[in-house]
Amino acid sequence: MKQYIFTSESVTEGHPDKVCDQISDAVLDDIFSKDPNARVACETMATKNTILVAGEITTSCQYDIPSIVKNTLNKIGYTNPEYGLTSENCNIITSINKQSADIAQGVDSKEQGAGDQGLMFGYACDETDELMPLPISLAHKLTQQLAKIRKNNTLPWLRPDGKSQVSVKYVNDKPAEVTSIVLSTQHDPNISYSEIVENVKKHIIYPICGEYLTKNTKYYINPTGKFVIGGPEGDVGLTGRKIIVDTYGGIGRHGGGCFSGKDPSKVDRSACYMARHIAKNIVAAGLAKKCEIQVAYAIGIAQPISVYVNTFGTSIIDERKIEEVVQKIFPLKPSELINYLDLKKPIYLQTAAYGHFGRTEKSFSWEKTNKVDELKNELSINIGNFENYKTTNLDV
């Protein structure tokens, strides 16, 4: 019997790195709302009382970065000077240039080339209804619940920064139980540790993870005992430093490129979205229980230089046949996949916290399973839909 424990983490929207991701994507959304053909590569750094926004932006529209920064901080909840950063007391520094002409000549060519070289991965599995690995799915739901409880004032002593970590025991590659949960939340200084532990379990952990918990599950809530100083005051934040949180929690591979602040001409972002879309459709079609897609590009070249399908031995037909059909029915050139996924819209701030995948928002076009029937028809497979074969029952 094969057994192992796998752990994934998530962070709240008030985490310093996620503050930066959201500012970068808020800049992208603001520009895209007025100029969907803009080229945007926006990076943010956050520290106590200071936000630095830098990058390469080519656009015909006007945009106001200080206003975007302030609005984003307010939405996250950085409204109290005690938190070390608010829209009213922060210094905002900008350094913006236009996109390099050397890059632009390849991207703006007649057949739009990739905005950079690189390798991109997408992943899906049948462990959850959203076709995501269970550890990262639960980790995201915990941080979302933490933010919800903070914002609806159920626990008024909560502050914006927070993290979760979920460890799942697998038996024969199927999730069997949650072995431990780590949850750290920033808080006001006048709350007792015992009250934090009691309320975090009651309002956050039990509502989200209740069905997966056992008498052996271990809890680590604010393990240091105190978490008053947090956010950019406690740790410098940077755009793109939570790439595993943004994707699959460490299950499956990662090409190294981040998402936030990048317009979809950057295949670091758009091709990863397409790779997820392909992998999800393969699993939803019943062709495999888990699937990883790799695509690779050369800067200025439209056609990917490689496409690879890996089902980890779970596919019901030869992977190379699936690979052939993938390249036939899914658009993989940058301009084609951008149009197919409808990516020239101001939809990106939504993605900048709680993961880019496994979400139910209608604007997340890469989560659609609209190619299931076409995949099965091309491969002459008749196995029914995903609901008839998925195996998500936990042996707890």
C-alpha positions as a Markdown table, in Angstrom:
| # | Residue | x | y | z |
|---|---|---|---|---|
| 1 | Met | 0.0 | 0.0 | 0.0 |
| 2 | Lys | 1.5 | 3.3 | -1.1 |
| 3 | Gln | 1.1 | 6.1 | 1.5 |
| 4 | Tyr | 2.5 | 9.6 | 1.7 |
| 5 | Ile | 1.6 | 13.1 | 3.0 |
| 6 | Phe | 1.5 | 16.1 | 0.7 |
| 7 | Thr | 1.2 | 19.7 | 1.9 |
| 8 | Ser | 0.1 | 22.9 | 0.2 |
| 9 | Glu | -0.2 | 26.5 | 1.4 |
| 10 | Ser | -2.2 | 29.6 | 0.6 |
| 11 | Val | -2.1 | 33.2 | 1.7 |
| 12 | Thr | -4.7 | 35.9 | 2.2 |
| 13 | Glu | -5.1 | 39.0 | 0.1 |
| 14 | Gly | -3.4 | 41.0 | 2.9 |
| 15 | His | -0.2 | 39.0 | 2.7 |
| 16 | Pro | 2.6 | 41.4 | 1.5 |
| 17 | Asp | 3.3 | 39.5 | -1.7 |
| 18 | Lys | -0.4 | 39.3 | -2.5 |
| 19 | Val | -0.8 | 43.0 | -1.9 |
| 20 | Cys | 1.8 | 43.5 | -4.7 |
| 21 | Asp | 0.2 | 41.0 | -7.0 |
| 22 | Gln | -3.2 | 42.8 | -6.6 |
| 23 | Ile | -1.7 | 46.2 | -7.2 |
| 24 | Ser | 0.1 | 44.9 | -10.4 |
| 25 | Asp | -3.1 | 43.4 | -11.7 |
| 26 | Ala | -5.2 | 46.4 | -10.7 |
| 27 | Val | -2.9 | 48.5 | -12.9 |
| 28 | Leu | -3.4 | 46.0 | -15.7 |
| 29 | Asp | -7.2 | 46.0 | -15.3 |
| 30 | Asp | -7.4 | 49.8 | -15.3 |
| 31 | Ile | -5.4 | 50.0 | -18.5 |
| 32 | Phe | -7.2 | 47.1 | -20.2 |
| 33 | Ser | -10.6 | 48.7 | -19.4 |
| 34 | Lys | -9.5 | 51.6 | -21.7 |
| 35 | Asp | -7.0 | 50.0 | -24.1 |
| 36 | Pro | -7.3 | 46.2 | -24.5 |
| 37 | Asn | -4.3 | 46.2 | -26.9 |
| 38 | Ala | -1.9 | 47.7 | -24.3 |
| 39 | Arg | 1.4 | 46.0 | -23.4 |
| 40 | Val | 1.8 | 45.8 | -19.6 |
| 41 | Ala | 4.5 | 44.4 | -17.5 |
| 42 | Cys | 3.9 | 45.8 | -14.0 |
| 43 | Glu | 5.9 | 45.0 | -10.9 |
| 44 | Thr | 5.2 | 46.1 | -7.3 |
| 45 | Met | 7.2 | 46.2 | -4.1 |
| 46 | Ala | 5.6 | 46.9 | -0.7 |
| 47 | Thr | 7.2 | 47.8 | 2.6 |
| 48 | Lys | 6.3 | 49.8 | 5.6 |
| 49 | Asn | 4.6 | 53.0 | 4.5 |
| 50 | Thr | 6.0 | 52.6 | 0.9 |
| 51 | Ile | 4.8 | 51.2 | -2.4 |
| 52 | Leu | 7.0 | 51.1 | -5.5 |
| 53 | Val | 5.5 | 50.4 | -8.9 |
| 54 | Ala | 7.8 | 49.8 | -11.8 |
| 55 | Gly | 7.6 | 48.2 | -15.2 |
| 56 | Glu | 7.2 | 48.6 | -19.0 |
| 57 | Ile | 3.8 | 49.9 | -20.2 |
| 58 | Thr | 2.9 | 50.8 | -23.7 |
| 59 | Thr | -0.6 | 52.2 | -24.1 |
| 60 | Ser | -2.7 | 55.0 | -25.7 |
| 61 | Cys | -4.7 | 55.7 | -22.5 |
| 62 | Gln | -4.1 | 57.7 | -19.4 |
| 63 | Tyr | -3.8 | 55.9 | -16.0 |
| 64 | Asp | -3.2 | 57.1 | -12.5 |
| 65 | Ile | -1.1 | 54.6 | -10.5 |
| 66 | Pro | -1.3 | 56.4 | -7.1 |
| 67 | Ser | -5.1 | 56.2 | -7.2 |
| 68 | Ile | -5.0 | 52.6 | -8.3 |
| 69 | Val | -2.7 | 51.7 | -5.4 |
| 70 | Lys | -4.8 | 53.6 | -2.8 |
| 71 | Asn | -8.1 | 51.9 | -4.1 |
| 72 | Thr | -6.5 | 48.5 | -3.9 |
| 73 | Leu | -5.2 | 49.0 | -0.4 |
| 74 | Asn | -8.6 | 50.1 | 0.7 |
| 75 | Lys | -10.3 | 47.1 | -0.8 |
| 76 | Ile | -7.9 | 44.7 | 0.9 |
| 77 | Gly | -8.5 | 46.3 | 4.3 |
| 78 | Tyr | -5.3 | 48.3 | 4.9 |
| 79 | Thr | -7.3 | 51.2 | 6.4 |
| 80 | Asn | -5.8 | 51.5 | 9.9 |
| 81 | Pro | -2.5 | 53.2 | 10.6 |
| 82 | Glu | -1.7 | 50.6 | 13.2 |
| 83 | Tyr | -1.3 | 48.1 | 10.3 |
| 84 | Gly | 1.8 | 49.9 | 9.1 |
| 85 | Leu | 0.4 | 50.8 | 5.7 |
| 86 | Thr | -2.7 | 52.6 | 4.6 |
| 87 | Ser | -3.8 | 54.5 | 1.5 |
| 88 | Glu | -3.5 | 57.7 | 3.4 |
| 89 | Asn | 0.0 | 57.3 | 4.9 |
| 90 | Cys | 2.0 | 55.4 | 2.2 |
| 91 | Asn | 4.6 | 56.9 | -0.1 |
| 92 | Ile | 3.9 | 55.8 | -3.7 |
| 93 | Ile | 6.9 | 55.7 | -6.0 |
| 94 | Thr | 6.6 | 54.9 | -9.8 |
| 95 | Ser | 9.1 | 54.1 | -12.5 |
| 96 | Ile | 7.4 | 53.3 | -15.8 |
| 97 | Asn | 9.0 | 52.8 | -19.2 |
| 98 | Lys | 7.7 | 51.6 | -22.6 |
| 99 | Gln | 8.0 | 48.0 | -23.7 |
| 100 | Ser | 11.3 | 47.3 | -25.3 |
| 101 | Ala | 11.3 | 47.8 | -29.1 |
| 102 | Asp | 13.2 | 44.5 | -29.5 |
| 103 | Ile | 10.4 | 42.6 | -27.8 |
| 104 | Ala | 7.6 | 44.6 | -29.5 |
| 105 | Gln | 8.8 | 43.7 | -33.0 |
| 106 | Gly | 8.2 | 40.0 | -32.3 |
| 107 | Val | 4.9 | 40.4 | -30.5 |
| 108 | Asp | 3.5 | 43.0 | -32.9 |
| 109 | Ser | 4.4 | 41.0 | -36.0 |
| 110 | Lys | 1.7 | 39.9 | -38.5 |
| 111 | Glu | 1.5 | 36.6 | -36.8 |
| 112 | Gln | 1.8 | 37.5 | -33.2 |
| 113 | Gly | 4.8 | 35.8 | -31.7 |
| 114 | Ala | 5.3 | 34.8 | -28.0 |
| 115 | Gly | 6.3 | 37.7 | -25.8 |
| 116 | Asp | 9.2 | 35.7 | -24.3 |
| 117 | Gln | 10.7 | 32.2 | -24.4 |
| 118 | Gly | 9.7 | 29.8 | -21.6 |
| 119 | Leu | 8.0 | 26.7 | -20.6 |
| 120 | Met | 4.5 | 26.6 | -19.1 |
| 121 | Phe | 2.5 | 23.9 | -17.3 |
| 122 | Gly | -1.1 | 23.2 | -16.6 |
| 123 | Tyr | -2.6 | 20.5 | -14.3 |
| 124 | Ala | -5.9 | 18.9 | -13.4 |
| 125 | Cys | -6.9 | 15.9 | -11.3 |
| 126 | Asp | -10.2 | 14.3 | -10.2 |
| 127 | Glu | -9.7 | 14.8 | -6.4 |
| 128 | Thr | -12.2 | 17.6 | -6.1 |
| 129 | Asp | -15.2 | 18.9 | -8.1 |
| 130 | Glu | -13.1 | 21.8 | -9.4 |
| 131 | Leu | -10.5 | 19.2 | -10.7 |
| 132 | Met | -7.8 | 20.6 | -8.4 |
| 133 | Pro | -5.6 | 18.8 | -5.9 |
| 134 | Leu | -7.2 | 18.6 | -2.5 |
| 135 | Pro | -4.4 | 20.2 | -0.4 |
| 136 | Ile | -4.3 | 23.5 | -2.4 |
| 137 | Ser | -8.1 | 23.5 | -2.7 |
| 138 | Leu | -8.6 | 23.4 | 1.1 |
| 139 | Ala | -5.7 | 25.8 | 1.7 |
| 140 | His | -7.4 | 28.4 | -0.5 |
| 141 | Lys | -10.8 | 27.9 | 1.0 |
| 142 | Leu | -9.3 | 28.5 | 4.5 |
| 143 | Thr | -7.7 | 31.8 | 3.5 |
| 144 | Gln | -10.9 | 32.9 | 1.7 |
| 145 | Gln | -12.9 | 32.1 | 4.8 |
| 146 | Leu | -10.4 | 34.0 | 7.0 |
| 147 | Ala | -10.8 | 37.0 | 4.8 |
| 148 | Lys | -14.6 | 36.7 | 4.8 |
| 149 | Ile | -14.7 | 36.5 | 8.6 |
| 150 | Arg | -12.5 | 39.5 | 8.9 |
| 151 | Lys | -14.4 | 41.6 | 6.4 |
| 152 | Asn | -17.9 | 40.8 | 7.8 |
| 153 | Asn | -16.6 | 41.7 | 11.3 |
| 154 | Thr | -17.4 | 38.4 | 12.9 |
| 155 | Leu | -14.0 | 38.5 | 14.6 |
| 156 | Pro | -13.2 | 42.3 | 14.7 |
| 157 | Trp | -9.7 | 41.6 | 16.0 |
| 158 | Leu | -8.5 | 40.0 | 12.8 |
| 159 | Arg | -6.1 | 41.9 | 10.6 |
| 160 | Pro | -5.4 | 41.5 | 6.8 |
| 161 | Asp | -2.3 | 39.3 | 6.8 |
| 162 | Gly | -2.7 | 35.5 | 7.1 |
| 163 | Lys | -1.6 | 32.1 | 5.8 |
| 164 | Ser | -2.9 | 28.5 | 5.7 |
| 165 | Gln | -1.2 | 25.2 | 5.2 |
| 166 | Val | -2.9 | 21.8 | 4.7 |
| 167 | Ser | -1.3 | 18.4 | 4.9 |
| 168 | Val | -3.3 | 15.5 | 3.3 |
| 169 | Lys | -2.5 | 11.8 | 3.7 |
| 170 | Tyr | -2.8 | 9.8 | 0.4 |
| 171 | Val | -3.3 | 6.1 | 0.2 |
| 172 | Asn | -2.7 | 4.6 | -3.2 |
| 173 | Asp | -2.7 | 8.1 | -4.7 |
| 174 | Lys | -6.2 | 8.9 | -3.2 |
| 175 | Pro | -6.7 | 11.5 | -0.4 |
| 176 | Ala | -7.6 | 9.7 | 2.8 |
| 177 | Glu | -7.4 | 12.3 | 5.6 |
| 178 | Val | -6.2 | 15.7 | 6.6 |
| 179 | Thr | -3.3 | 15.1 | 9.0 |
| 180 | Ser | -2.5 | 18.7 | 10.0 |
| 181 | Ile | -3.6 | 22.3 | 9.4 |
| 182 | Val | -1.5 | 25.4 | 10.0 |
| 183 | Leu | -3.3 | 28.7 | 10.1 |
| 184 | Ser | -1.6 | 31.9 | 11.0 |
| 185 | Thr | -3.6 | 35.1 | 11.2 |
| 186 | Gln | -2.6 | 38.7 | 12.0 |
| 187 | His | -4.5 | 40.1 | 15.0 |
| 188 | Asp | -5.0 | 43.0 | 17.3 |
| 189 | Pro | -2.6 | 43.0 | 20.3 |
| 190 | Asn | -5.3 | 42.9 | 23.0 |
| 191 | Ile | -6.7 | 39.4 | 22.1 |
| 192 | Ser | -5.6 | 36.3 | 24.0 |
| 193 | Tyr | -4.0 | 33.4 | 22.4 |
| 194 | Ser | -6.6 | 30.9 | 23.7 |
| 195 | Glu | -9.4 | 33.1 | 22.2 |
| 196 | Ile | -7.6 | 33.1 | 18.8 |
| 197 | Val | -7.3 | 29.3 | 18.8 |
| 198 | Glu | -10.9 | 28.8 | 19.8 |
| 199 | Asn | -12.4 | 31.2 | 17.3 |
| 200 | Val | -10.1 | 30.2 | 14.4 |
| 201 | Lys | -11.2 | 26.6 | 14.8 |
| 202 | Lys | -14.9 | 27.5 | 15.2 |
| 203 | His | -15.3 | 30.1 | 12.4 |
| 204 | Ile | -12.6 | 29.1 | 9.9 |
| 205 | Ile | -11.3 | 25.5 | 10.1 |
| 206 | Tyr | -14.4 | 23.5 | 11.0 |
| 207 | Pro | -16.7 | 25.1 | 8.4 |
| 208 | Ile | -14.2 | 24.5 | 5.6 |
| 209 | Cys | -12.5 | 21.2 | 6.5 |
| 210 | Gly | -14.9 | 19.5 | 8.8 |
| 211 | Glu | -15.6 | 16.5 | 6.6 |
| 212 | Tyr | -11.9 | 15.8 | 6.2 |
| 213 | Leu | -10.9 | 16.1 | 9.8 |
| 214 | Thr | -10.2 | 13.1 | 12.1 |
| 215 | Lys | -9.4 | 12.7 | 15.8 |
| 216 | Asn | -5.8 | 12.5 | 14.7 |
| 217 | Thr | -5.7 | 15.8 | 12.9 |
| 218 | Lys | -3.2 | 18.2 | 14.4 |
| 219 | Tyr | -3.7 | 22.0 | 14.5 |
| 220 | Tyr | -1.0 | 24.7 | 14.5 |
| 221 | Ile | -2.8 | 28.0 | 15.0 |
| 222 | Asn | -0.4 | 31.1 | 15.2 |
| 223 | Pro | 2.4 | 28.7 | 16.2 |
| 224 | Thr | 4.7 | 31.5 | 17.5 |
| 225 | Gly | 1.9 | 32.6 | 19.8 |
| 226 | Lys | 1.7 | 36.2 | 18.5 |
| 227 | Phe | 1.2 | 37.8 | 15.1 |
| 228 | Val | 0.5 | 41.5 | 15.5 |
| 229 | Ile | 3.0 | 42.9 | 13.1 |
| 230 | Gly | 2.2 | 41.7 | 9.6 |
| 231 | Gly | 1.6 | 42.8 | 6.0 |
| 232 | Pro | 4.3 | 44.9 | 4.3 |
| 233 | Glu | 5.3 | 46.3 | 7.7 |
| 234 | Gly | 6.5 | 42.9 | 8.8 |
| 235 | Asp | 7.8 | 41.6 | 5.5 |
| 236 | Val | 8.7 | 43.2 | 2.2 |
| 237 | Gly | 6.3 | 42.1 | -0.5 |
| 238 | Leu | 7.0 | 41.5 | -4.2 |
| 239 | Thr | 4.9 | 40.7 | -7.2 |
| 240 | Gly | 5.3 | 37.1 | -8.4 |
| 241 | Arg | 6.7 | 35.6 | -5.3 |
| 242 | Lys | 3.8 | 33.2 | -4.7 |
| 243 | Ile | 3.8 | 31.2 | -7.9 |
| 244 | Ile | 3.1 | 27.9 | -6.2 |
| 245 | Val | 0.2 | 29.4 | -4.3 |
| 246 | Asp | -1.1 | 30.8 | -7.6 |
| 247 | Thr | -1.0 | 27.4 | -9.3 |
| 248 | Tyr | -1.4 | 23.9 | -7.9 |
| 249 | Gly | 0.3 | 24.0 | -4.4 |
| 250 | Gly | 3.4 | 22.1 | -5.5 |
| 251 | Ile | 1.6 | 19.2 | -7.2 |
| 252 | Gly | 2.7 | 19.2 | -10.8 |
| 253 | Arg | 5.6 | 21.2 | -12.2 |
| 254 | His | 6.1 | 24.9 | -12.7 |
| 255 | Gly | 7.9 | 26.8 | -15.4 |
| 256 | Gly | 9.1 | 29.6 | -13.1 |
| 257 | Gly | 7.2 | 32.6 | -14.6 |
| 258 | Cys | 4.7 | 34.5 | -12.5 |
| 259 | Phe | 1.3 | 35.8 | -13.7 |
| 260 | Ser | 0.3 | 39.1 | -12.1 |
| 261 | Gly | 0.9 | 42.4 | -13.8 |
| 262 | Lys | 1.4 | 40.8 | -17.2 |
| 263 | Asp | -0.9 | 41.3 | -20.2 |
| 264 | Pro | -1.8 | 38.1 | -22.1 |
| 265 | Ser | 0.8 | 38.6 | -24.8 |
| 266 | Lys | 3.1 | 37.2 | -22.1 |
| 267 | Val | 2.8 | 33.5 | -22.5 |
| 268 | Asp | 4.0 | 33.1 | -18.9 |
| 269 | Arg | 0.4 | 33.9 | -18.1 |
| 270 | Ser | -1.8 | 33.1 | -21.1 |
| 271 | Ala | -0.2 | 29.8 | -22.1 |
| 272 | Cys | -0.5 | 28.6 | -18.4 |
| 273 | Tyr | -4.2 | 29.4 | -18.5 |
| 274 | Met | -4.5 | 27.5 | -21.8 |
| 275 | Ala | -2.5 | 24.5 | -20.4 |
| 276 | Arg | -4.8 | 24.4 | -17.4 |
| 277 | His | -7.8 | 24.5 | -19.7 |
| 278 | Ile | -6.5 | 21.6 | -21.8 |
| 279 | Ala | -5.6 | 19.5 | -18.7 |
| 280 | Lys | -9.0 | 20.1 | -17.1 |
| 281 | Asn | -10.9 | 19.1 | -20.3 |
| 282 | Ile | -8.9 | 15.9 | -20.6 |
| 283 | Val | -9.7 | 14.9 | -17.0 |
| 284 | Ala | -13.3 | 16.1 | -17.3 |
| 285 | Ala | -13.7 | 13.9 | -20.4 |
| 286 | Gly | -12.6 | 10.9 | -18.5 |
| 287 | Leu | -9.4 | 10.3 | -20.5 |
| 288 | Ala | -7.3 | 10.4 | -17.4 |
| 289 | Lys | -7.6 | 10.8 | -13.6 |
| 290 | Lys | -4.8 | 13.4 | -13.6 |
| 291 | Cys | -3.1 | 15.3 | -16.4 |
| 292 | Glu | -0.2 | 17.7 | -16.8 |
| 293 | Ile | 0.4 | 19.7 | -19.9 |
| 294 | Gln | 3.6 | 21.4 | -20.9 |
| 295 | Val | 4.0 | 23.9 | -23.7 |
| 296 | Ala | 7.1 | 25.8 | -24.6 |
| 297 | Tyr | 7.7 | 28.9 | -26.7 |
| 298 | Ala | 10.5 | 30.9 | -28.3 |
| 299 | Ile | 10.3 | 34.7 | -28.2 |
| 300 | Gly | 8.8 | 36.2 | -31.4 |
| 301 | Ile | 7.7 | 32.7 | -32.7 |
| 302 | Ala | 3.9 | 32.0 | -32.8 |
| 303 | Gln | 3.9 | 28.2 | -32.9 |
| 304 | Pro | 4.9 | 26.5 | -29.7 |
| 305 | Ile | 8.2 | 24.6 | -30.0 |
| 306 | Ser | 6.9 | 21.6 | -28.0 |
| 307 | Val | 3.7 | 20.2 | -26.5 |
| 308 | Tyr | 3.7 | 17.4 | -23.9 |
| 309 | Val | 0.9 | 15.5 | -22.3 |
| 310 | Asn | 1.6 | 13.5 | -19.1 |
| 311 | Thr | -1.2 | 11.5 | -17.4 |
| 312 | Phe | 1.1 | 9.8 | -14.9 |
| 313 | Gly | -0.1 | 6.4 | -16.0 |
| 314 | Thr | -3.8 | 7.1 | -15.5 |
| 315 | Ser | -5.0 | 7.6 | -19.1 |
| 316 | Ile | -7.3 | 5.1 | -20.7 |
| 317 | Ile | -5.6 | 5.5 | -24.1 |
| 318 | Asp | -2.1 | 6.3 | -25.4 |
| 319 | Glu | -0.8 | 9.7 | -24.3 |
| 320 | Arg | 0.7 | 10.4 | -27.7 |
| 321 | Lys | -2.8 | 10.1 | -29.3 |
| 322 | Ile | -4.2 | 12.6 | -26.8 |
| 323 | Glu | -1.2 | 14.9 | -27.6 |
| 324 | Glu | -2.1 | 14.8 | -31.3 |
| 325 | Val | -5.7 | 15.7 | -30.7 |
| 326 | Val | -4.8 | 18.4 | -28.2 |
| 327 | Gln | -2.7 | 20.1 | -30.9 |
| 328 | Lys | -5.6 | 19.7 | -33.4 |
| 329 | Ile | -8.5 | 21.1 | -31.4 |
| 330 | Phe | -6.9 | 23.6 | -29.0 |
| 331 | Pro | -5.4 | 26.9 | -30.3 |
| 332 | Leu | -1.9 | 27.3 | -29.0 |
| 333 | Lys | -0.5 | 30.3 | -31.0 |
| 334 | Pro | -0.5 | 33.4 | -28.7 |
| 335 | Ser | -3.0 | 35.5 | -30.7 |
| 336 | Glu | -5.3 | 32.5 | -31.1 |
| 337 | Leu | -5.4 | 31.4 | -27.5 |
| 338 | Ile | -5.9 | 35.0 | -26.4 |
| 339 | Asn | -9.0 | 35.3 | -28.6 |
| 340 | Tyr | -10.2 | 31.8 | -27.6 |
| 341 | Leu | -10.0 | 32.5 | -23.9 |
| 342 | Asp | -11.1 | 36.1 | -24.3 |
| 343 | Leu | -8.2 | 37.5 | -22.3 |
| 344 | Lys | -8.2 | 41.1 | -23.5 |
| 345 | Lys | -10.5 | 42.1 | -20.7 |
| 346 | Pro | -10.0 | 43.7 | -17.2 |
| 347 | Ile | -10.5 | 40.4 | -15.4 |
| 348 | Tyr | -7.1 | 40.0 | -13.7 |
| 349 | Leu | -7.5 | 41.6 | -10.3 |
| 350 | Gln | -9.8 | 38.7 | -9.4 |
| 351 | Thr | -7.1 | 36.2 | -10.1 |
| 352 | Ala | -4.5 | 37.9 | -7.9 |
| 353 | Ala | -5.5 | 36.2 | -4.6 |
| 354 | Tyr | -6.7 | 32.7 | -3.7 |
| 355 | Gly | -5.3 | 31.0 | -6.9 |
| 356 | His | -5.7 | 31.4 | -10.6 |
| 357 | Phe | -7.2 | 27.9 | -11.0 |
| 358 | Gly | -10.1 | 25.9 | -9.7 |
| 359 | Arg | -12.3 | 29.0 | -9.4 |
| 360 | Thr | -16.0 | 29.4 | -10.4 |
| 361 | Glu | -16.0 | 33.0 | -11.7 |
| 362 | Lys | -17.5 | 33.2 | -15.1 |
| 363 | Ser | -14.7 | 35.4 | -16.4 |
| 364 | Phe | -12.2 | 32.6 | -15.7 |
| 365 | Ser | -12.6 | 31.1 | -19.2 |
| 366 | Trp | -9.8 | 28.7 | -18.8 |
| 367 | Glu | -11.9 | 26.8 | -16.3 |
| 368 | Lys | -14.6 | 25.8 | -18.9 |
| 369 | Thr | -14.9 | 22.2 | -19.9 |
| 370 | Asn | -16.4 | 23.0 | -23.3 |
| 371 | Lys | -14.1 | 20.7 | -25.3 |
| 372 | Val | -15.0 | 17.4 | -23.5 |
| 373 | Asp | -17.3 | 16.1 | -26.3 |
| 374 | Glu | -14.9 | 17.1 | -29.0 |
| 375 | Leu | -12.0 | 15.3 | -27.3 |
| 376 | Lys | -14.1 | 12.2 | -27.0 |
| 377 | Asn | -15.3 | 12.4 | -30.6 |
| 378 | Glu | -11.8 | 12.8 | -31.9 |
| 379 | Leu | -10.6 | 9.9 | -29.9 |
| 380 | Ser | -13.7 | 7.8 | -30.6 |
| 381 | Ile | -14.2 | 7.3 | -26.8 |
| 382 | Asn | -17.5 | 6.7 | -25.2 |
| 383 | Ile | -17.1 | 6.8 | -21.4 |
| 384 | Gly | -19.8 | 9.2 | -20.2 |
| 385 | Asn | -19.1 | 12.5 | -18.5 |
| 386 | Phe | -17.0 | 13.3 | -15.5 |
| 387 | Glu | -19.8 | 13.0 | -13.0 |
| 388 | Asn | -20.1 | 9.3 | -13.9 |
| 389 | Tyr | -16.6 | 8.3 | -13.2 |
| 390 | Lys | -14.9 | 10.7 | -10.7 |
| 391 | Thr | -13.5 | 9.1 | -7.5 |
| 392 | Thr | -13.5 | 11.8 | -4.8 |
| 393 | Asn | -14.9 | 9.7 | -1.8 |
| 394 | Leu | -12.4 | 10.0 | 1.1 |
| 395 | Asp | -11.6 | 7.0 | 3.1 |
| 396 | Val | -11.6 | 8.7 | 6.5 |
